[in-house]
Amino acid sequence: MIAFFGIAAVGGSVYLQTGTVSNAAWLWGLAMGLPAGAVLVLNNVRDKIGDQLAGRRTLAILIGTKSCLWLYAVLMLGPLVLAVLSVTFGLTPPGALTGLATLPLAIKNIRTFRASPGGQELNPLLGATVRFQGLFALTTCLGMFVTMI
């Protein structure tokens, strides 16, 4: 998920437009892919019981629900850390920090996941995680655009 929906999508788009892939493109590809990985983690935890009964070996089965809670938090907060690093190292303009406005949503989603009993109760959180990804991308892009014009 992270590689396809993040790194390949962003890196491929940049390559098609510029003929090269910069360090910033790799970093932002990772940042955009991390929430996609969070969706996969949620799916695995939601379907854990049925997957166990079917003999599947998903991430939630292999590392356990508690580890998935921590992984989800890393996948949700990682893009925000990468935004700060990108600006700190001069890879992108300071406007990229507008993506940090999504921090409260990331924290809310992490808390919701920790409080959830699992199963079908996680379905609304799947949508909220995708909304976080979209809002993070939108606010980051708008901030970079405004500081570049």
C-alpha positions as CSV (number, residue, x, y, z in Angstrom):
1,M,0.0,0.0,0.0
2,I,2.7,2.5,1.0
3,A,4.8,1.7,-2.0
4,F,2.0,1.7,-4.6
5,F,-0.4,4.5,-3.3
6,G,2.5,6.7,-2.1
7,I,6.0,6.3,-3.4
8,A,5.1,4.9,-6.9
9,A,2.2,7.3,-7.3
10,V,4.0,10.5,-6.3
11,G,7.4,9.4,-7.8
12,G,5.8,8.3,-11.0
13,S,3.8,11.5,-11.4
14,V,6.9,13.6,-10.7
15,Y,8.9,11.6,-13.2
16,L,6.3,11.9,-15.9
17,Q,6.3,15.7,-15.5
18,T,10.0,16.3,-15.0
19,G,11.9,13.3,-16.3
20,T,13.6,12.8,-12.9
21,V,12.6,12.0,-9.3
22,S,13.9,14.2,-6.6
23,N,14.5,13.4,-2.9
24,A,11.5,15.5,-2.1
25,A,9.3,13.3,-4.4
26,W,10.5,10.2,-2.6
27,L,9.9,11.8,0.8
28,W,6.4,13.1,-0.1
29,G,5.6,9.7,-1.7
30,L,6.3,8.1,1.6
31,A,4.3,10.7,3.4
32,M,1.2,10.2,1.2
33,G,1.5,6.4,1.4
34,L,1.7,6.1,5.2
35,P,-2.1,6.8,5.7
36,A,-2.9,4.2,3.0
37,G,-0.9,1.7,5.1
38,A,-3.0,2.8,8.1
39,V,-6.1,1.8,6.2
40,L,-4.7,-1.6,5.6
41,V,-3.9,-2.0,9.3
42,L,-7.5,-1.1,10.2
43,N,-8.8,-3.6,7.7
44,N,-6.6,-6.3,9.1
45,V,-7.7,-5.6,12.7
46,R,-11.4,-5.3,11.7
47,D,-11.3,-8.7,9.9
48,K,-8.9,-10.4,12.3
49,I,-11.4,-13.0,13.8
50,G,-12.7,-14.1,10.4
51,D,-9.2,-14.2,9.0
52,Q,-8.0,-16.4,11.8
53,L,-11.0,-18.8,11.3
54,A,-10.1,-18.9,7.6
55,G,-6.4,-19.7,8.3
56,R,-5.1,-16.4,6.9
57,R,-1.9,-14.9,8.1
58,T,-2.5,-11.1,8.0
59,L,-0.5,-8.5,9.8
60,A,-3.0,-8.2,12.6
61,I,-2.7,-12.0,13.2
62,L,1.1,-12.0,13.0
63,I,1.9,-9.1,15.2
64,G,-1.3,-8.8,17.3
65,T,-3.8,-6.1,17.8
66,K,-1.8,-4.1,20.4
67,S,1.1,-3.8,18.0
68,C,-1.3,-2.8,15.2
69,L,-2.5,0.1,17.5
70,W,1.1,1.4,17.7
71,L,1.7,0.9,14.0
72,Y,-1.5,2.8,13.1
73,A,-0.3,5.7,15.3
74,V,3.1,5.7,13.5
75,L,1.4,5.6,10.1
76,M,-0.9,8.5,11.0
77,L,1.7,10.7,12.6
78,G,4.5,9.9,10.2
79,P,3.4,12.2,7.4
80,L,3.4,15.1,9.8
81,V,6.9,14.3,10.9
82,L,8.0,14.0,7.3
83,A,6.5,17.4,6.4
84,V,8.6,19.0,9.2
85,L,11.7,17.2,8.0
86,S,11.1,18.2,4.4
87,V,10.9,21.9,5.3
88,T,13.8,21.6,7.8
89,F,16.1,20.2,5.2
90,G,15.0,22.7,2.5
91,L,13.4,20.1,0.2
92,T,10.1,21.9,0.1
93,P,8.8,25.4,0.9
94,P,7.6,26.3,4.4
95,G,4.0,26.3,3.2
96,A,4.2,22.5,3.4
97,L,3.8,22.9,7.1
98,T,0.1,23.8,6.6
99,G,-0.4,20.0,6.5
100,L,0.2,20.1,10.3
101,A,-3.3,21.5,10.6
102,T,-4.5,17.9,10.3
103,L,-2.7,16.8,13.5
104,P,-6.0,17.0,15.6
105,L,-7.7,14.7,13.2
106,A,-4.8,12.2,13.3
107,I,-4.9,12.3,17.1
108,K,-8.7,11.8,17.1
109,N,-8.4,8.8,14.8
110,I,-5.6,7.2,16.9
111,R,-7.7,7.7,20.1
112,T,-10.8,6.3,18.3
113,F,-8.9,3.2,17.2
114,R,-7.5,2.6,20.7
115,A,-11.0,2.9,22.2
116,S,-12.7,0.7,19.6
117,P,-13.8,-2.9,20.4
118,G,-12.7,-3.8,16.8
119,G,-14.7,-5.7,14.2
120,Q,-17.3,-3.7,12.2
121,E,-17.1,-0.9,14.7
122,L,-13.9,0.1,12.8
123,N,-15.8,0.9,9.5
124,P,-16.4,4.6,10.3
125,L,-12.7,4.9,11.2
126,L,-11.7,3.6,7.8
127,G,-13.5,6.6,6.2
128,A,-12.0,9.0,8.8
129,T,-8.5,7.7,8.0
130,V,-9.0,8.3,4.2
131,R,-10.4,11.8,5.0
132,F,-7.2,12.5,7.0
133,Q,-5.1,11.4,4.1
134,G,-7.0,13.6,1.7
135,L,-7.0,16.6,4.0
136,F,-3.3,16.2,4.7
137,A,-2.6,16.1,1.0
138,L,-4.9,19.1,0.2
139,T,-3.6,21.4,3.0
140,T,0.0,20.5,2.3
141,C,-0.4,21.1,-1.5
142,L,-2.3,24.4,-1.0
143,G,0.4,25.6,1.5
144,M,3.2,24.8,-0.9
145,F,1.4,26.4,-3.8
146,V,0.7,29.6,-2.0
147,T,4.3,30.0,-0.9
148,M,5.6,29.3,-4.4
149,I,3.6,32.0,-6.2
